């Protein structure tokens, strides 16, 4: 489903050059749940961004469903991402002036999907938040906001879900609900799930755990 070949990422400015990722080779099979672990600054979040097409590697290829997304222009990449990849962030990234329903429906509107509101209500129901559809993010708890973000990420039935510390801003009770919801949605839709986390409960539910240290896969 996804393969990274010889991925390098170097950040440069006028005074310094920093190697973030150094020769990463990585794969995830269809339907697999894979966890990236490693200390802060190890390159986990950068790798998630590169897999999602949010950041371009300095060198290397990102093959998703047999297509190299590093060769896409911005328009092609945006379209491919909307049709194939869902992304969940630590900080939720809900639009504050939109209701839960409107946040979930947004990807469908971007794809001109019919019956976006009906599908979005169904998605909120799957995460247990149908009754909160008309609430703004500021009226929701952190755990509820992240469940809205999960509904939004899964709404288009993407082949891959990428999550960067999805429980990082939550208390233990909310984390448990979000973890259960995440894996329930994954199972329902047979989605490939890849995430970076420090959460041991989250990593323990995975098929495979890959450690990144100093920008490299730790053997």
Secondary structure as GFF3:
##gff-version 3
##sequence-region A 1 219
A	DSSP	beta_strand	2	12	.	.	.	ID=ss1
A	DSSP	beta_strand	17	28	.	.	.	ID=ss2
A	DSSP	beta_strand	33	37	.	.	.	ID=ss3
A	DSSP	alpha_helix	44	51	.	.	.	ID=ss4
A	DSSP	beta_strand	59	64	.	.	.	ID=ss5
A	DSSP	beta_strand	67	68	.	.	.	ID=ss6
A	DSSP	three_ten_helix	69	71	.	.	.	ID=ss7
A	DSSP	alpha_helix	74	84	.	.	.	ID=ss8
A	DSSP	beta_strand	85	88	.	.	.	ID=ss9
A	DSSP	alpha_helix	100	110	.	.	.	ID=ss10
A	DSSP	alpha_helix	116	126	.	.	.	ID=ss11
A	DSSP	three_ten_helix	130	132	.	.	.	ID=ss12
A	DSSP	three_ten_helix	137	139	.	.	.	ID=ss13
A	DSSP	alpha_helix	142	154	.	.	.	ID=ss14
A	DSSP	beta_strand	160	164	.	.	.	ID=ss15
A	DSSP	alpha_helix	172	189	.	.	.	ID=ss16
A	DSSP	beta_strand	192	196	.	.	.	ID=ss17
A	DSSP	alpha_helix	200	204	.	.	.	ID=ss18
A	DSSP	beta_strand	208	213	.	.	.	ID=ss19
A	DSSP	beta_strand	216	217	.	.	.	ID=ss20
###
